[in-house]
Amino acid sequence: MMSMRLTRIGSKNRPAYRIVVVDSERPRESRAKEYIGTYNPTAEPAVVKIDVAKAQAWIAKGAKPSETVQSLLKKALKQTKPA
C-alpha cells in the first residue's frame, strides 16, 4: 500500500520536510515514488507548498496520507481557494 508522508531534509536544528509518496512499509528516508510538495515549519509563518492535483491523483489511486500530511493538504487547499 502506498502512503503520503513527510521525509526530513535540512540541516541540524533547521528541519524542513518533503511530502512524498512511498510504499508504506519502507523506512522514512527511503526512495520515494514521487515528491509532491514541501513543508518548512521554521519559517515565519510556516511555508506549505503542495501540488494539490498530484496529491489528489495519488489519493484516487489508493495512497493514504498520514495525519500530518492530511492537515497540510487542508491548509494548502485553503490557500488555493479564492477569497
PyMOL Python script that loads the backbone (N, CA, C, O; Angstrom):
from pymol import cmd

cmd.read_pdbstr("""\
ATOM      1  N   MET A   1       0.833  -1.169   0.000  1.00  0.00           N
ATOM      2  CA  MET A   1       0.000   0.000   0.000  1.00  0.00           C
ATOM      3  C   MET A   1       0.886   1.244   0.000  1.00  0.00           C
ATOM      4  O   MET A   1       1.932   1.272   0.650  1.00  0.00           O
ATOM      5  N   MET A   2       0.470   2.249  -0.717  1.00  0.00           N
ATOM      6  CA  MET A   2       1.216   3.495  -0.800  1.00  0.00           C
ATOM      7  C   MET A   2       0.735   4.463   0.278  1.00  0.00           C
ATOM      8  O   MET A   2      -0.440   4.472   0.645  1.00  0.00           O
ATOM      9  N   SER A   3       1.660   5.272   0.774  1.00  0.00           N
ATOM     10  CA  SER A   3       1.292   6.282   1.758  1.00  0.00           C
ATOM     11  C   SER A   3       1.929   7.613   1.373  1.00  0.00           C
ATOM     12  O   SER A   3       2.945   7.656   0.679  1.00  0.00           O
ATOM     13  N   MET A   4       1.323   8.680   1.831  1.00  0.00           N
ATOM     14  CA  MET A   4       1.852  10.021   1.644  1.00  0.00           C
ATOM     15  C   MET A   4       2.332  10.464   3.019  1.00  0.00           C
ATOM     16  O   MET A   4       1.554  10.499   3.972  1.00  0.00           O
ATOM     17  N   ARG A   5       3.608  10.802   3.120  1.00  0.00           N
ATOM     18  CA  ARG A   5       4.155  11.176   4.419  1.00  0.00           C
ATOM     19  C   ARG A   5       5.306  12.146   4.248  1.00  0.00           C
ATOM     20  O   ARG A   5       5.703  12.470   3.128  1.00  0.00           O
ATOM     21  N   LEU A   6       5.839  12.608   5.375  1.00  0.00           N
ATOM     22  CA  LEU A   6       6.942  13.556   5.374  1.00  0.00           C
ATOM     23  C   LEU A   6       8.275  12.823   5.431  1.00  0.00           C
ATOM     24  O   LEU A   6       8.405  11.794   6.094  1.00  0.00           O
ATOM     25  N   THR A   7       9.259  13.366   4.730  1.00  0.00           N
ATOM     26  CA  THR A   7      10.629  12.906   4.864  1.00  0.00           C
ATOM     27  C   THR A   7      11.472  14.133   5.187  1.00  0.00           C
ATOM     28  O   THR A   7      11.312  15.187   4.571  1.00  0.00           O
ATOM     29  N   ARG A   8      12.350  13.990   6.136  1.00  0.00           N
ATOM     30  CA  ARG A   8      13.105  15.148   6.626  1.00  0.00           C
ATOM     31  C   ARG A   8      14.271  15.486   5.703  1.00  0.00           C
ATOM     32  O   ARG A   8      15.005  14.609   5.247  1.00  0.00           O
ATOM     33  N   ILE A   9      14.417  16.773   5.446  1.00  0.00           N
ATOM     34  CA  ILE A   9      15.589  17.321   4.778  1.00  0.00           C
ATOM     35  C   ILE A   9      16.033  18.503   5.640  1.00  0.00           C
ATOM     36  O   ILE A   9      15.366  18.821   6.624  1.00  0.00           O
ATOM     37  N   GLY A  10      17.098  19.134   5.308  1.00  0.00           N
ATOM     38  CA  GLY A  10      17.550  20.273   6.096  1.00  0.00           C
ATOM     39  C   GLY A  10      18.655  19.871   7.044  1.00  0.00           C
ATOM     40  O   GLY A  10      18.926  18.688   7.249  1.00  0.00           O
ATOM     41  N   SER A  11      19.282  20.871   7.616  1.00  0.00           N
ATOM     42  CA  SER A  11      20.428  20.624   8.482  1.00  0.00           C
ATOM     43  C   SER A  11      20.007  20.462   9.941  1.00  0.00           C
ATOM     44  O   SER A  11      18.825  20.531  10.279  1.00  0.00           O
ATOM     45  N   LYS A  12      20.990  20.247  10.779  1.00  0.00           N
ATOM     46  CA  LYS A  12      20.760  20.063  12.201  1.00  0.00           C
ATOM     47  C   LYS A  12      20.096  21.316  12.784  1.00  0.00           C
ATOM     48  O   LYS A  12      20.524  22.438  12.516  1.00  0.00           O
ATOM     49  N   ASN A  13      19.060  21.111  13.573  1.00  0.00           N
ATOM     50  CA  ASN A  13      18.281  22.183  14.212  1.00  0.00           C
ATOM     51  C   ASN A  13      17.565  23.099  13.224  1.00  0.00           C
ATOM     52  O   ASN A  13      17.053  24.139  13.637  1.00  0.00           O
ATOM     53  N   ARG A  14      17.507  22.757  11.937  1.00  0.00           N
ATOM     54  CA  ARG A  14      16.793  23.534  10.925  1.00  0.00           C
ATOM     55  C   ARG A  14      15.966  22.569  10.072  1.00  0.00           C
ATOM     56  O   ARG A  14      16.268  22.383   8.893  1.00  0.00           O
ATOM     57  N   PRO A  15      14.944  21.961  10.637  1.00  0.00           N
ATOM     58  CA  PRO A  15      14.211  20.947   9.885  1.00  0.00           C
ATOM     59  C   PRO A  15      13.400  21.545   8.743  1.00  0.00           C
ATOM     60  O   PRO A  15      12.880  22.657   8.833  1.00  0.00           O
ATOM     61  N   ALA A  16      13.312  20.787   7.693  1.00  0.00           N
ATOM     62  CA  ALA A  16      12.425  21.062   6.570  1.00  0.00           C
ATOM     63  C   ALA A  16      11.998  19.680   6.084  1.00  0.00           C
ATOM     64  O   ALA A  16      12.700  18.694   6.312  1.00  0.00           O
ATOM     65  N   TYR A  17      10.883  19.611   5.434  1.00  0.00           N
ATOM     66  CA  TYR A  17      10.331  18.312   5.048  1.00  0.00           C
ATOM     67  C   TYR A  17       9.870  18.324   3.606  1.00  0.00           C
ATOM     68  O   TYR A  17       9.429  19.352   3.091  1.00  0.00           O
ATOM     69  N   ARG A  18       9.973  17.172   2.955  1.00  0.00           N
ATOM     70  CA  ARG A  18       9.352  16.937   1.656  1.00  0.00           C
ATOM     71  C   ARG A  18       8.128  16.067   1.892  1.00  0.00           C
ATOM     72  O   ARG A  18       8.132  15.185   2.751  1.00  0.00           O
ATOM     73  N   ILE A  19       7.101  16.323   1.134  1.00  0.00           N
ATOM     74  CA  ILE A  19       5.917  15.475   1.176  1.00  0.00           C
ATOM     75  C   ILE A  19       6.070  14.501   0.021  1.00  0.00           C
ATOM     76  O   ILE A  19       6.155  14.904  -1.139  1.00  0.00           O
ATOM     77  N   VAL A  20       6.106  13.215   0.348  1.00  0.00           N
ATOM     78  CA  VAL A  20       6.426  12.188  -0.638  1.00  0.00           C
ATOM     79  C   VAL A  20       5.364  11.094  -0.657  1.00  0.00           C
ATOM     80  O   VAL A  20       4.609  10.903   0.297  1.00  0.00           O
ATOM     81  N   VAL A  21       5.339  10.386  -1.780  1.00  0.00           N
ATOM     82  CA  VAL A  21       4.521   9.181  -1.906  1.00  0.00           C
ATOM     83  C   VAL A  21       5.492   8.017  -1.920  1.00  0.00           C
ATOM     84  O   VAL A  21       6.398   7.960  -2.752  1.00  0.00           O
ATOM     85  N   VAL A  22       5.295   7.084  -0.988  1.00  0.00           N
ATOM     86  CA  VAL A  22       6.239   5.981  -0.820  1.00  0.00           C
ATOM     87  C   VAL A  22       5.475   4.742  -0.374  1.00  0.00           C
ATOM     88  O   VAL A  22       4.372   4.844   0.164  1.00  0.00           O
ATOM     89  N   ASP A  23       6.060   3.582  -0.596  1.00  0.00           N
ATOM     90  CA  ASP A  23       5.467   2.344  -0.101  1.00  0.00           C
ATOM     91  C   ASP A  23       5.417   2.409   1.421  1.00  0.00           C
ATOM     92  O   ASP A  23       6.409   2.770   2.054  1.00  0.00           O
ATOM     93  N   SER A  24       4.287   2.069   2.011  1.00  0.00           N
ATOM     94  CA  SER A  24       4.088   2.252   3.448  1.00  0.00           C
ATOM     95  C   SER A  24       5.022   1.416   4.315  1.00  0.00           C
ATOM     96  O   SER A  24       5.208   1.735   5.489  1.00  0.00           O
ATOM     97  N   GLU A  25       5.608   0.369   3.778  1.00  0.00           N
ATOM     98  CA  GLU A  25       6.493  -0.487   4.572  1.00  0.00           C
ATOM     99  C   GLU A  25       7.955  -0.057   4.504  1.00  0.00           C
ATOM    100  O   GLU A  25       8.798  -0.667   5.163  1.00  0.00           O
ATOM    101  N   ARG A  26       8.276   0.963   3.737  1.00  0.00           N
ATOM    102  CA  ARG A  26       9.653   1.419   3.589  1.00  0.00           C
ATOM    103  C   ARG A  26      10.042   2.365   4.736  1.00  0.00           C
ATOM    104  O   ARG A  26       9.168   3.001   5.325  1.00  0.00           O
ATOM    105  N   PRO A  27      11.340   2.468   5.062  1.00  0.00           N
ATOM    106  CA  PRO A  27      11.792   3.403   6.099  1.00  0.00           C
ATOM    107  C   PRO A  27      11.551   4.858   5.703  1.00  0.00           C
ATOM    108  O   PRO A  27      11.300   5.158   4.536  1.00  0.00           O
ATOM    109  N   ARG A  28      11.629   5.755   6.680  1.00  0.00           N
ATOM    110  CA  ARG A  28      11.314   7.168   6.465  1.00  0.00           C
ATOM    111  C   ARG A  28      12.179   7.801   5.379  1.00  0.00           C
ATOM    112  O   ARG A  28      11.673   8.554   4.547  1.00  0.00           O
ATOM    113  N   GLU A  29      13.459   7.506   5.380  1.00  0.00           N
ATOM    114  CA  GLU A  29      14.377   8.149   4.443  1.00  0.00           C
ATOM    115  C   GLU A  29      14.599   7.347   3.168  1.00  0.00           C
ATOM    116  O   GLU A  29      15.578   7.587   2.462  1.00  0.00           O
ATOM    117  N   SER A  30      13.721   6.405   2.856  1.00  0.00           N
ATOM    118  CA  SER A  30      13.902   5.583   1.667  1.00  0.00           C
ATOM    119  C   SER A  30      13.506   6.345   0.409  1.00  0.00           C
ATOM    120  O   SER A  30      12.978   7.454   0.477  1.00  0.00           O
ATOM    121  N   ARG A  31      13.767   5.738  -0.723  1.00  0.00           N
ATOM    122  CA  ARG A  31      13.493   6.363  -2.009  1.00  0.00           C
ATOM    123  C   ARG A  31      11.989   6.494  -2.228  1.00  0.00           C
ATOM    124  O   ARG A  31      11.233   5.551  -1.998  1.00  0.00           O
ATOM    125  N   ALA A  32      11.570   7.669  -2.674  1.00  0.00           N
ATOM    126  CA  ALA A  32      10.151   7.947  -2.868  1.00  0.00           C
ATOM    127  C   ALA A  32       9.729   7.682  -4.306  1.00  0.00           C
ATOM    128  O   ALA A  32      10.541   7.771  -5.227  1.00  0.00           O
ATOM    129  N   LYS A  33       8.460   7.359  -4.493  1.00  0.00           N
ATOM    130  CA  LYS A  33       7.911   7.221  -5.844  1.00  0.00           C
ATOM    131  C   LYS A  33       7.791   8.590  -6.493  1.00  0.00           C
ATOM    132  O   LYS A  33       8.107   8.764  -7.670  1.00  0.00           O
ATOM    133  N   GLU A  34       7.325   9.573  -5.698  1.00  0.00           N
ATOM    134  CA  GLU A  34       7.147  10.926  -6.237  1.00  0.00           C
ATOM    135  C   GLU A  34       7.182  11.945  -5.100  1.00  0.00           C
ATOM    136  O   GLU A  34       6.706  11.686  -3.995  1.00  0.00           O
ATOM    137  N   TYR A  35       7.753  13.097  -5.398  1.00  0.00           N
ATOM    138  CA  TYR A  35       7.741  14.231  -4.480  1.00  0.00           C
ATOM    139  C   TYR A  35       6.583  15.127  -4.878  1.00  0.00           C
ATOM    140  O   TYR A  35       6.472  15.524  -6.038  1.00  0.00           O
ATOM    141  N   ILE A  36       5.710  15.452  -3.915  1.00  0.00           N
ATOM    142  CA  ILE A  36       4.544  16.262  -4.265  1.00  0.00           C
ATOM    143  C   ILE A  36       4.510  17.603  -3.558  1.00  0.00           C
ATOM    144  O   ILE A  36       3.600  18.397  -3.798  1.00  0.00           O
ATOM    145  N   GLY A  37       5.480  17.879  -2.689  1.00  0.00           N
ATOM    146  CA  GLY A  37       5.479  19.178  -2.038  1.00  0.00           C
ATOM    147  C   GLY A  37       6.548  19.311  -0.982  1.00  0.00           C
ATOM    148  O   GLY A  37       7.348  18.404  -0.751  1.00  0.00           O
ATOM    149  N   THR A  38       6.540  20.495  -0.332  1.00  0.00           N
ATOM    150  CA  THR A  38       7.486  20.779   0.737  1.00  0.00           C
ATOM    151  C   THR A  38       6.763  21.438   1.902  1.00  0.00           C
ATOM    152  O   THR A  38       5.681  22.004   1.745  1.00  0.00           O
ATOM    153  N   TYR A  39       7.385  21.353   3.075  1.00  0.00           N
ATOM    154  CA  TYR A  39       6.862  21.967   4.294  1.00  0.00           C
ATOM    155  C   TYR A  39       8.044  22.480   5.098  1.00  0.00           C
ATOM    156  O   TYR A  39       8.957  21.725   5.432  1.00  0.00           O
ATOM    157  N   ASN A  40       8.019  23.778   5.408  1.00  0.00           N
ATOM    158  CA  ASN A  40       9.084  24.384   6.197  1.00  0.00           C
ATOM    159  C   ASN A  40       8.474  24.983   7.456  1.00  0.00           C
ATOM    160  O   ASN A  40       7.941  26.092   7.406  1.00  0.00           O
ATOM    161  N   PRO A  41       8.537  24.272   8.597  1.00  0.00           N
ATOM    162  CA  PRO A  41       7.921  24.769   9.819  1.00  0.00           C
ATOM    163  C   PRO A  41       8.730  25.866  10.513  1.00  0.00           C
ATOM    164  O   PRO A  41       8.204  26.542  11.397  1.00  0.00           O
ATOM    165  N   THR A  42       9.997  26.058  10.132  1.00  0.00           N
ATOM    166  CA  THR A  42      10.821  27.054  10.806  1.00  0.00           C
ATOM    167  C   THR A  42      10.614  28.456  10.262  1.00  0.00           C
ATOM    168  O   THR A  42      10.978  29.429  10.923  1.00  0.00           O
ATOM    169  N   ALA A  43      10.039  28.584   9.075  1.00  0.00           N
ATOM    170  CA  ALA A  43       9.771  29.907   8.516  1.00  0.00           C
ATOM    171  C   ALA A  43       8.631  30.554   9.295  1.00  0.00           C
ATOM    172  O   ALA A  43       7.836  29.867   9.936  1.00  0.00           O
ATOM    173  N   GLU A  44       8.560  31.861   9.233  1.00  0.00           N
ATOM    174  CA  GLU A  44       7.512  32.572   9.970  1.00  0.00           C
ATOM    175  C   GLU A  44       6.664  33.355   8.998  1.00  0.00           C
ATOM    176  O   GLU A  44       7.150  34.385   8.531  1.00  0.00           O
ATOM    177  N   PRO A  45       5.463  32.988   8.647  1.00  0.00           N
ATOM    178  CA  PRO A  45       4.723  31.793   9.056  1.00  0.00           C
ATOM    179  C   PRO A  45       5.220  30.550   8.306  1.00  0.00           C
ATOM    180  O   PRO A  45       5.947  30.663   7.319  1.00  0.00           O
ATOM    181  N   ALA A  46       4.830  29.392   8.773  1.00  0.00           N
ATOM    182  CA  ALA A  46       5.256  28.127   8.162  1.00  0.00           C
ATOM    183  C   ALA A  46       4.841  28.085   6.688  1.00  0.00           C
ATOM    184  O   ALA A  46       3.740  28.504   6.332  1.00  0.00           O
ATOM    185  N   VAL A  47       5.741  27.571   5.834  1.00  0.00           N
ATOM    186  CA  VAL A  47       5.512  27.542   4.395  1.00  0.00           C
ATOM    187  C   VAL A  47       5.103  26.130   3.981  1.00  0.00           C
ATOM    188  O   VAL A  47       5.806  25.159   4.263  1.00  0.00           O
ATOM    189  N   VAL A  48       3.953  26.032   3.306  1.00  0.00           N
ATOM    190  CA  VAL A  48       3.462  24.762   2.796  1.00  0.00           C
ATOM    191  C   VAL A  48       3.248  24.908   1.301  1.00  0.00           C
ATOM    192  O   VAL A  48       2.457  25.746   0.865  1.00  0.00           O
ATOM    193  N   LYS A  49       3.952  24.093   0.503  1.00  0.00           N
ATOM    194  CA  LYS A  49       3.782  24.089  -0.949  1.00  0.00           C
ATOM    195  C   LYS A  49       3.482  22.660  -1.367  1.00  0.00           C
ATOM    196  O   LYS A  49       4.320  21.769  -1.221  1.00  0.00           O
ATOM    197  N   ILE A  50       2.277  22.449  -1.888  1.00  0.00           N
ATOM    198  CA  ILE A  50       1.867  21.105  -2.303  1.00  0.00           C
ATOM    199  C   ILE A  50       1.233  21.190  -3.681  1.00  0.00           C
ATOM    200  O   ILE A  50       0.427  22.081  -3.948  1.00  0.00           O
ATOM    201  N   ASP A  51       1.598  20.261  -4.555  1.00  0.00           N
ATOM    202  CA  ASP A  51       0.925  20.129  -5.837  1.00  0.00           C
ATOM    203  C   ASP A  51      -0.369  19.356  -5.568  1.00  0.00           C
ATOM    204  O   ASP A  51      -0.374  18.126  -5.520  1.00  0.00           O
ATOM    205  N   VAL A  52      -1.449  20.092  -5.396  1.00  0.00           N
ATOM    206  CA  VAL A  52      -2.715  19.504  -4.970  1.00  0.00           C
ATOM    207  C   VAL A  52      -3.238  18.516  -6.005  1.00  0.00           C
ATOM    208  O   VAL A  52      -3.827  17.500  -5.636  1.00  0.00           O
ATOM    209  N   ALA A  53      -3.037  18.788  -7.288  1.00  0.00           N
ATOM    210  CA  ALA A  53      -3.514  17.884  -8.334  1.00  0.00           C
ATOM    211  C   ALA A  53      -2.829  16.517  -8.227  1.00  0.00           C
ATOM    212  O   ALA A  53      -3.480  15.478  -8.342  1.00  0.00           O
ATOM    213  N   LYS A  54      -1.512  16.527  -8.008  1.00  0.00           N
ATOM    214  CA  LYS A  54      -0.784  15.260  -7.843  1.00  0.00           C
ATOM    215  C   LYS A  54      -1.246  14.532  -6.591  1.00  0.00           C
ATOM    216  O   LYS A  54      -1.416  13.313  -6.602  1.00  0.00           O
ATOM    217  N   ALA A  55      -1.450  15.279  -5.511  1.00  0.00           N
ATOM    218  CA  ALA A  55      -1.893  14.661  -4.257  1.00  0.00           C
ATOM    219  C   ALA A  55      -3.258  14.000  -4.439  1.00  0.00           C
ATOM    220  O   ALA A  55      -3.467  12.874  -3.987  1.00  0.00           O
ATOM    221  N   GLN A  56      -4.172  14.683  -5.087  1.00  0.00           N
ATOM    222  CA  GLN A  56      -5.499  14.116  -5.302  1.00  0.00           C
ATOM    223  C   GLN A  56      -5.437  12.903  -6.220  1.00  0.00           C
ATOM    224  O   GLN A  56      -6.186  11.944  -6.033  1.00  0.00           O
ATOM    225  N   ALA A  57      -4.544  12.938  -7.215  1.00  0.00           N
ATOM    226  CA  ALA A  57      -4.396  11.784  -8.109  1.00  0.00           C
ATOM    227  C   ALA A  57      -3.889  10.564  -7.332  1.00  0.00           C
ATOM    228  O   ALA A  57      -4.372   9.454  -7.552  1.00  0.00           O
ATOM    229  N   TRP A  58      -2.924  10.754  -6.430  1.00  0.00           N
ATOM    230  CA  TRP A  58      -2.413   9.639  -5.639  1.00  0.00           C
ATOM    231  C   TRP A  58      -3.462   9.120  -4.666  1.00  0.00           C
ATOM    232  O   TRP A  58      -3.559   7.914  -4.440  1.00  0.00           O
ATOM    233  N   ILE A  59      -4.239  10.017  -4.097  1.00  0.00           N
ATOM    234  CA  ILE A  59      -5.307   9.578  -3.193  1.00  0.00           C
ATOM    235  C   ILE A  59      -6.332   8.755  -3.965  1.00  0.00           C
ATOM    236  O   ILE A  59      -6.849   7.764  -3.450  1.00  0.00           O
ATOM    237  N   ALA A  60      -6.628   9.162  -5.203  1.00  0.00           N
ATOM    238  CA  ALA A  60      -7.557   8.405  -6.045  1.00  0.00           C
ATOM    239  C   ALA A  60      -7.010   7.020  -6.372  1.00  0.00           C
ATOM    240  O   ALA A  60      -7.776   6.074  -6.557  1.00  0.00           O
ATOM    241  N   LYS A  61      -5.674   6.899  -6.444  1.00  0.00           N
ATOM    242  CA  LYS A  61      -5.045   5.606  -6.720  1.00  0.00           C
ATOM    243  C   LYS A  61      -4.958   4.728  -5.477  1.00  0.00           C
ATOM    244  O   LYS A  61      -4.590   3.557  -5.571  1.00  0.00           O
ATOM    245  N   GLY A  62      -5.299   5.293  -4.295  1.00  0.00           N
ATOM    246  CA  GLY A  62      -5.309   4.497  -3.079  1.00  0.00           C
ATOM    247  C   GLY A  62      -4.251   4.849  -2.062  1.00  0.00           C
ATOM    248  O   GLY A  62      -4.150   4.177  -1.035  1.00  0.00           O
ATOM    249  N   ALA A  63      -3.448   5.887  -2.310  1.00  0.00           N
ATOM    250  CA  ALA A  63      -2.442   6.293  -1.327  1.00  0.00           C
ATOM    251  C   ALA A  63      -3.144   6.902  -0.118  1.00  0.00           C
ATOM    252  O   ALA A  63      -4.103   7.661  -0.259  1.00  0.00           O
ATOM    253  N   LYS A  64      -2.656   6.562   1.062  1.00  0.00           N
ATOM    254  CA  LYS A  64      -3.265   7.046   2.302  1.00  0.00           C
ATOM    255  C   LYS A  64      -2.348   8.088   2.927  1.00  0.00           C
ATOM    256  O   LYS A  64      -1.211   7.770   3.277  1.00  0.00           O
ATOM    257  N   PRO A  65      -2.821   9.344   3.078  1.00  0.00           N
ATOM    258  CA  PRO A  65      -1.980  10.360   3.705  1.00  0.00           C
ATOM    259  C   PRO A  65      -1.879  10.174   5.209  1.00  0.00           C
ATOM    260  O   PRO A  65      -2.827   9.725   5.854  1.00  0.00           O
ATOM    261  N   SER A  66      -0.718  10.524   5.768  1.00  0.00           N
ATOM    262  CA  SER A  66      -0.559  10.493   7.224  1.00  0.00           C
ATOM    263  C   SER A  66      -1.395  11.624   7.813  1.00  0.00           C
ATOM    264  O   SER A  66      -1.897  12.477   7.081  1.00  0.00           O
ATOM    265  N   GLU A  67      -1.544  11.630   9.137  1.00  0.00           N
ATOM    266  CA  GLU A  67      -2.337  12.679   9.787  1.00  0.00           C
ATOM    267  C   GLU A  67      -1.758  14.056   9.512  1.00  0.00           C
ATOM    268  O   GLU A  67      -2.498  15.002   9.241  1.00  0.00           O
ATOM    269  N   THR A  68      -0.436  14.173   9.580  1.00  0.00           N
ATOM    270  CA  THR A  68       0.219  15.460   9.356  1.00  0.00           C
ATOM    271  C   THR A  68       0.036  15.917   7.914  1.00  0.00           C
ATOM    272  O   THR A  68      -0.279  17.081   7.666  1.00  0.00           O
ATOM    273  N   VAL A  69       0.230  15.017   6.974  1.00  0.00           N
ATOM    274  CA  VAL A  69       0.066  15.370   5.564  1.00  0.00           C
ATOM    275  C   VAL A  69      -1.382  15.750   5.277  1.00  0.00           C
ATOM    276  O   VAL A  69      -1.640  16.660   4.490  1.00  0.00           O
ATOM    277  N   GLN A  70      -2.307  15.071   5.897  1.00  0.00           N
ATOM    278  CA  GLN A  70      -3.720  15.385   5.701  1.00  0.00           C
ATOM    279  C   GLN A  70      -4.019  16.811   6.178  1.00  0.00           C
ATOM    280  O   GLN A  70      -4.742  17.544   5.503  1.00  0.00           O
ATOM    281  N   SER A  71      -3.478  17.208   7.320  1.00  0.00           N
ATOM    282  CA  SER A  71      -3.704  18.565   7.814  1.00  0.00           C
ATOM    283  C   SER A  71      -3.009  19.592   6.917  1.00  0.00           C
ATOM    284  O   SER A  71      -3.538  20.684   6.708  1.00  0.00           O
ATOM    285  N   LEU A  72      -1.831  19.257   6.388  1.00  0.00           N
ATOM    286  CA  LEU A  72      -1.142  20.169   5.476  1.00  0.00           C
ATOM    287  C   LEU A  72      -1.905  20.319   4.158  1.00  0.00           C
ATOM    288  O   LEU A  72      -1.933  21.402   3.574  1.00  0.00           O
ATOM    289  N   LEU A  73      -2.523  19.231   3.692  1.00  0.00           N
ATOM    290  CA  LEU A  73      -3.342  19.303   2.482  1.00  0.00           C
ATOM    291  C   LEU A  73      -4.528  20.241   2.678  1.00  0.00           C
ATOM    292  O   LEU A  73      -4.876  21.007   1.779  1.00  0.00           O
ATOM    293  N   LYS A  74      -5.142  20.180   3.844  1.00  0.00           N
ATOM    294  CA  LYS A  74      -6.255  21.084   4.136  1.00  0.00           C
ATOM    295  C   LYS A  74      -5.792  22.536   4.096  1.00  0.00           C
ATOM    296  O   LYS A  74      -6.491  23.393   3.554  1.00  0.00           O
ATOM    297  N   LYS A  75      -4.614  22.824   4.669  1.00  0.00           N
ATOM    298  CA  LYS A  75      -4.069  24.181   4.637  1.00  0.00           C
ATOM    299  C   LYS A  75      -3.784  24.612   3.211  1.00  0.00           C
ATOM    300  O   LYS A  75      -4.074  25.749   2.839  1.00  0.00           O
ATOM    301  N   ALA A  76      -3.216  23.714   2.401  1.00  0.00           N
ATOM    302  CA  ALA A  76      -2.891  24.041   1.022  1.00  0.00           C
ATOM    303  C   ALA A  76      -4.162  24.312   0.214  1.00  0.00           C
ATOM    304  O   ALA A  76      -4.183  25.203  -0.635  1.00  0.00           O
ATOM    305  N   LEU A  77      -5.211  23.549   0.478  1.00  0.00           N
ATOM    306  CA  LEU A  77      -6.480  23.779  -0.227  1.00  0.00           C
ATOM    307  C   LEU A  77      -7.078  25.122   0.141  1.00  0.00           C
ATOM    308  O   LEU A  77      -7.649  25.799  -0.714  1.00  0.00           O
ATOM    309  N   LYS A  78      -6.957  25.521   1.408  1.00  0.00           N
ATOM    310  CA  LYS A  78      -7.458  26.823   1.822  1.00  0.00           C
ATOM    311  C   LYS A  78      -6.698  27.962   1.153  1.00  0.00           C
ATOM    312  O   LYS A  78      -7.283  28.994   0.825  1.00  0.00           O
ATOM    313  N   GLN A  79      -5.390  27.776   0.949  1.00  0.00           N
ATOM    314  CA  GLN A  79      -4.561  28.806   0.323  1.00  0.00           C
ATOM    315  C   GLN A  79      -4.880  28.953  -1.162  1.00  0.00           C
ATOM    316  O   GLN A  79      -4.774  30.055  -1.701  1.00  0.00           O
ATOM    317  N   THR A  80      -5.270  27.868  -1.835  1.00  0.00           N
ATOM    318  CA  THR A  80      -5.513  27.936  -3.264  1.00  0.00           C
ATOM    319  C   THR A  80      -6.915  28.424  -3.604  1.00  0.00           C
ATOM    320  O   THR A  80      -7.140  28.898  -4.718  1.00  0.00           O
ATOM    321  N   LYS A  81      -7.858  28.322  -2.682  1.00  0.00           N
ATOM    322  CA  LYS A  81      -9.205  28.789  -2.956  1.00  0.00           C
ATOM    323  C   LYS A  81      -9.244  30.315  -2.947  1.00  0.00           C
ATOM    324  O   LYS A  81      -8.652  30.942  -2.069  1.00  0.00           O
ATOM    325  N   PRO A  82      -9.941  30.924  -3.925  1.00  0.00           N
ATOM    326  CA  PRO A  82     -10.069  32.386  -3.908  1.00  0.00           C
ATOM    327  C   PRO A  82     -10.934  32.851  -2.755  1.00  0.00           C
ATOM    328  O   PRO A  82     -11.876  32.162  -2.364  1.00  0.00           O
ATOM    329  N   ALA A  83     -10.625  34.001  -2.213  1.00  0.00           N
ATOM    330  CA  ALA A  83     -11.350  34.521  -1.052  1.00  0.00           C
ATOM    331  C   ALA A  83     -12.672  35.138  -1.414  1.00  0.00           C
ATOM    332  O   ALA A  83     -13.390  35.617  -0.536  1.00  0.00           O
TER     333      ALA A  83
END
""", "prot")
cmd.dss("prot")
cmd.show_as("cartoon", "prot")
cmd.util.cbc("prot")
cmd.orient("prot")
